[in-house]
C-alpha cells in the first residue's frame, strides 16, 4: 500500500504560526560519507542528484521523529525493514515493509518504529533541501530548532548499518530482503517488482498521465503498461522483493 497525503487546513494554519527559517548551512553541506546521529536513531545520505536526495534512516523501537514538515519539498517514506506508524495532524498510517507514504509539501508528519528490532526507512526528498525543516512537536526538546549541527555527525561507520549506494554499471543494492536497482529504461512489471520511484524528472506519458519526481508508485497494477514515456532522459529506482 502507498498512501498519498496532501496538506490540510490544519497543516497550513500550524505552519503559518511557526517560525520558518531554512538553514543555508544544511542546504549546502555535503552529507556524503557522514552519519547523522539522532535521539531516535540515525540517518545518512544514500544517494543524491540535482532533483532528489535519498536518505537511509534507522529508528529505534517506540522512538519517533519530531512532528515536522517541509515547506518546499515532497517526501516519500518507504519502509525497508520493520514496521512504522506515520502520524500526520489528521491521520495515522500503519506501514509494513515495502509500503510507503508520499507527503506533499507542508504536511506535518512523524514516523515511529513499532517493530521489536526497530525499523529502517528510505526517505526520498524532492528537491534536495536538508535545511527545509519546520518542527512543531518533539519528544527530545528540538521543537522550533533546525537540522542537527556538526557535533552530531559521525564517520565511525562500523557503529551503523552504513551501506551507501554506489552507481556502478546500474548494478543493484541489497538490504535484508529487498533489492533496489537504478534503471534508465521503462521498468517492466514482475511478481517481485513492488514499487518504482522516478528520481531525475517527472514522468510524462502520451496518455497525459504523470508520475512526479520522487513519488513512490506501486507496480501491482502495472502503471506503465501500454504507456509511452515522452521524456528523453529519465531514471527509476526499482524496488524488488527477494524471495
Phi, psi and omega in degrees: 000138173234126179257135175249126188239128178255154180296143178256176176300323178299320178298311182296320181294318179289322178295322183292334182267351181266150177287126183243112176225110178283127184284116177297323180298310181294329181287336185248348182293141178273106184272006178296139178060037175226136170255131180259115178285138178234156177296339179262356182156237179198167175209158175209156178288124183264322184197146177208142168225197183290339187257326185224152166240129183245122184246147177252123184242141167241126179243127180290154182306133178064012172260159184213149172291165176296159169280107189218169174219167175240117188287338188236357185229148173280146179228125170254125177251118184242123180281122179266332179197136180098206180218146186222139168255115177263119183250130171251180177299328189252349188201173175227141182233123178266119186243132173257180180304133182064030165246161190209163170229135178251116186253119177286161180308143176085359177279118175287136184207156175218141181244124179242132177280128180247356179281150184302320182265013186085180185222147177250133183231144168257128181246121181250115184253131181227114000274177179288101179216082185296334180281354179278084188214125177233110180266133178256309178230147180205130181290347184248016174078022182260009179302145181066013177248162182271195183293156184304144180274176188296339179292347177261005182268142183223149172239014175277074191296338181293346180277352189228166165279085185255104185224067182294149180288139174240121183280094181228110178054033179051042179287190183245157179239130184243136176215123185053241182254028182235139173243132179241128180243148172257120186233140175249028172224167183294123180292143177260143179289143175209172182296334184262346183278115189263318181204164178226155176219117173289135188235003177229349176194158173292135180273117180247129183247157182297337177283359181082000174289150184224140169241120184289152174302132179081004182268121177285133184228132176290144177262359185298329178259013174051066188295343181258003181297131180060020179254140175252122181279128183278336181300145174277323182234127178204160175218147176236143158272131181242124183259116179247142175270127179274130181290000000 
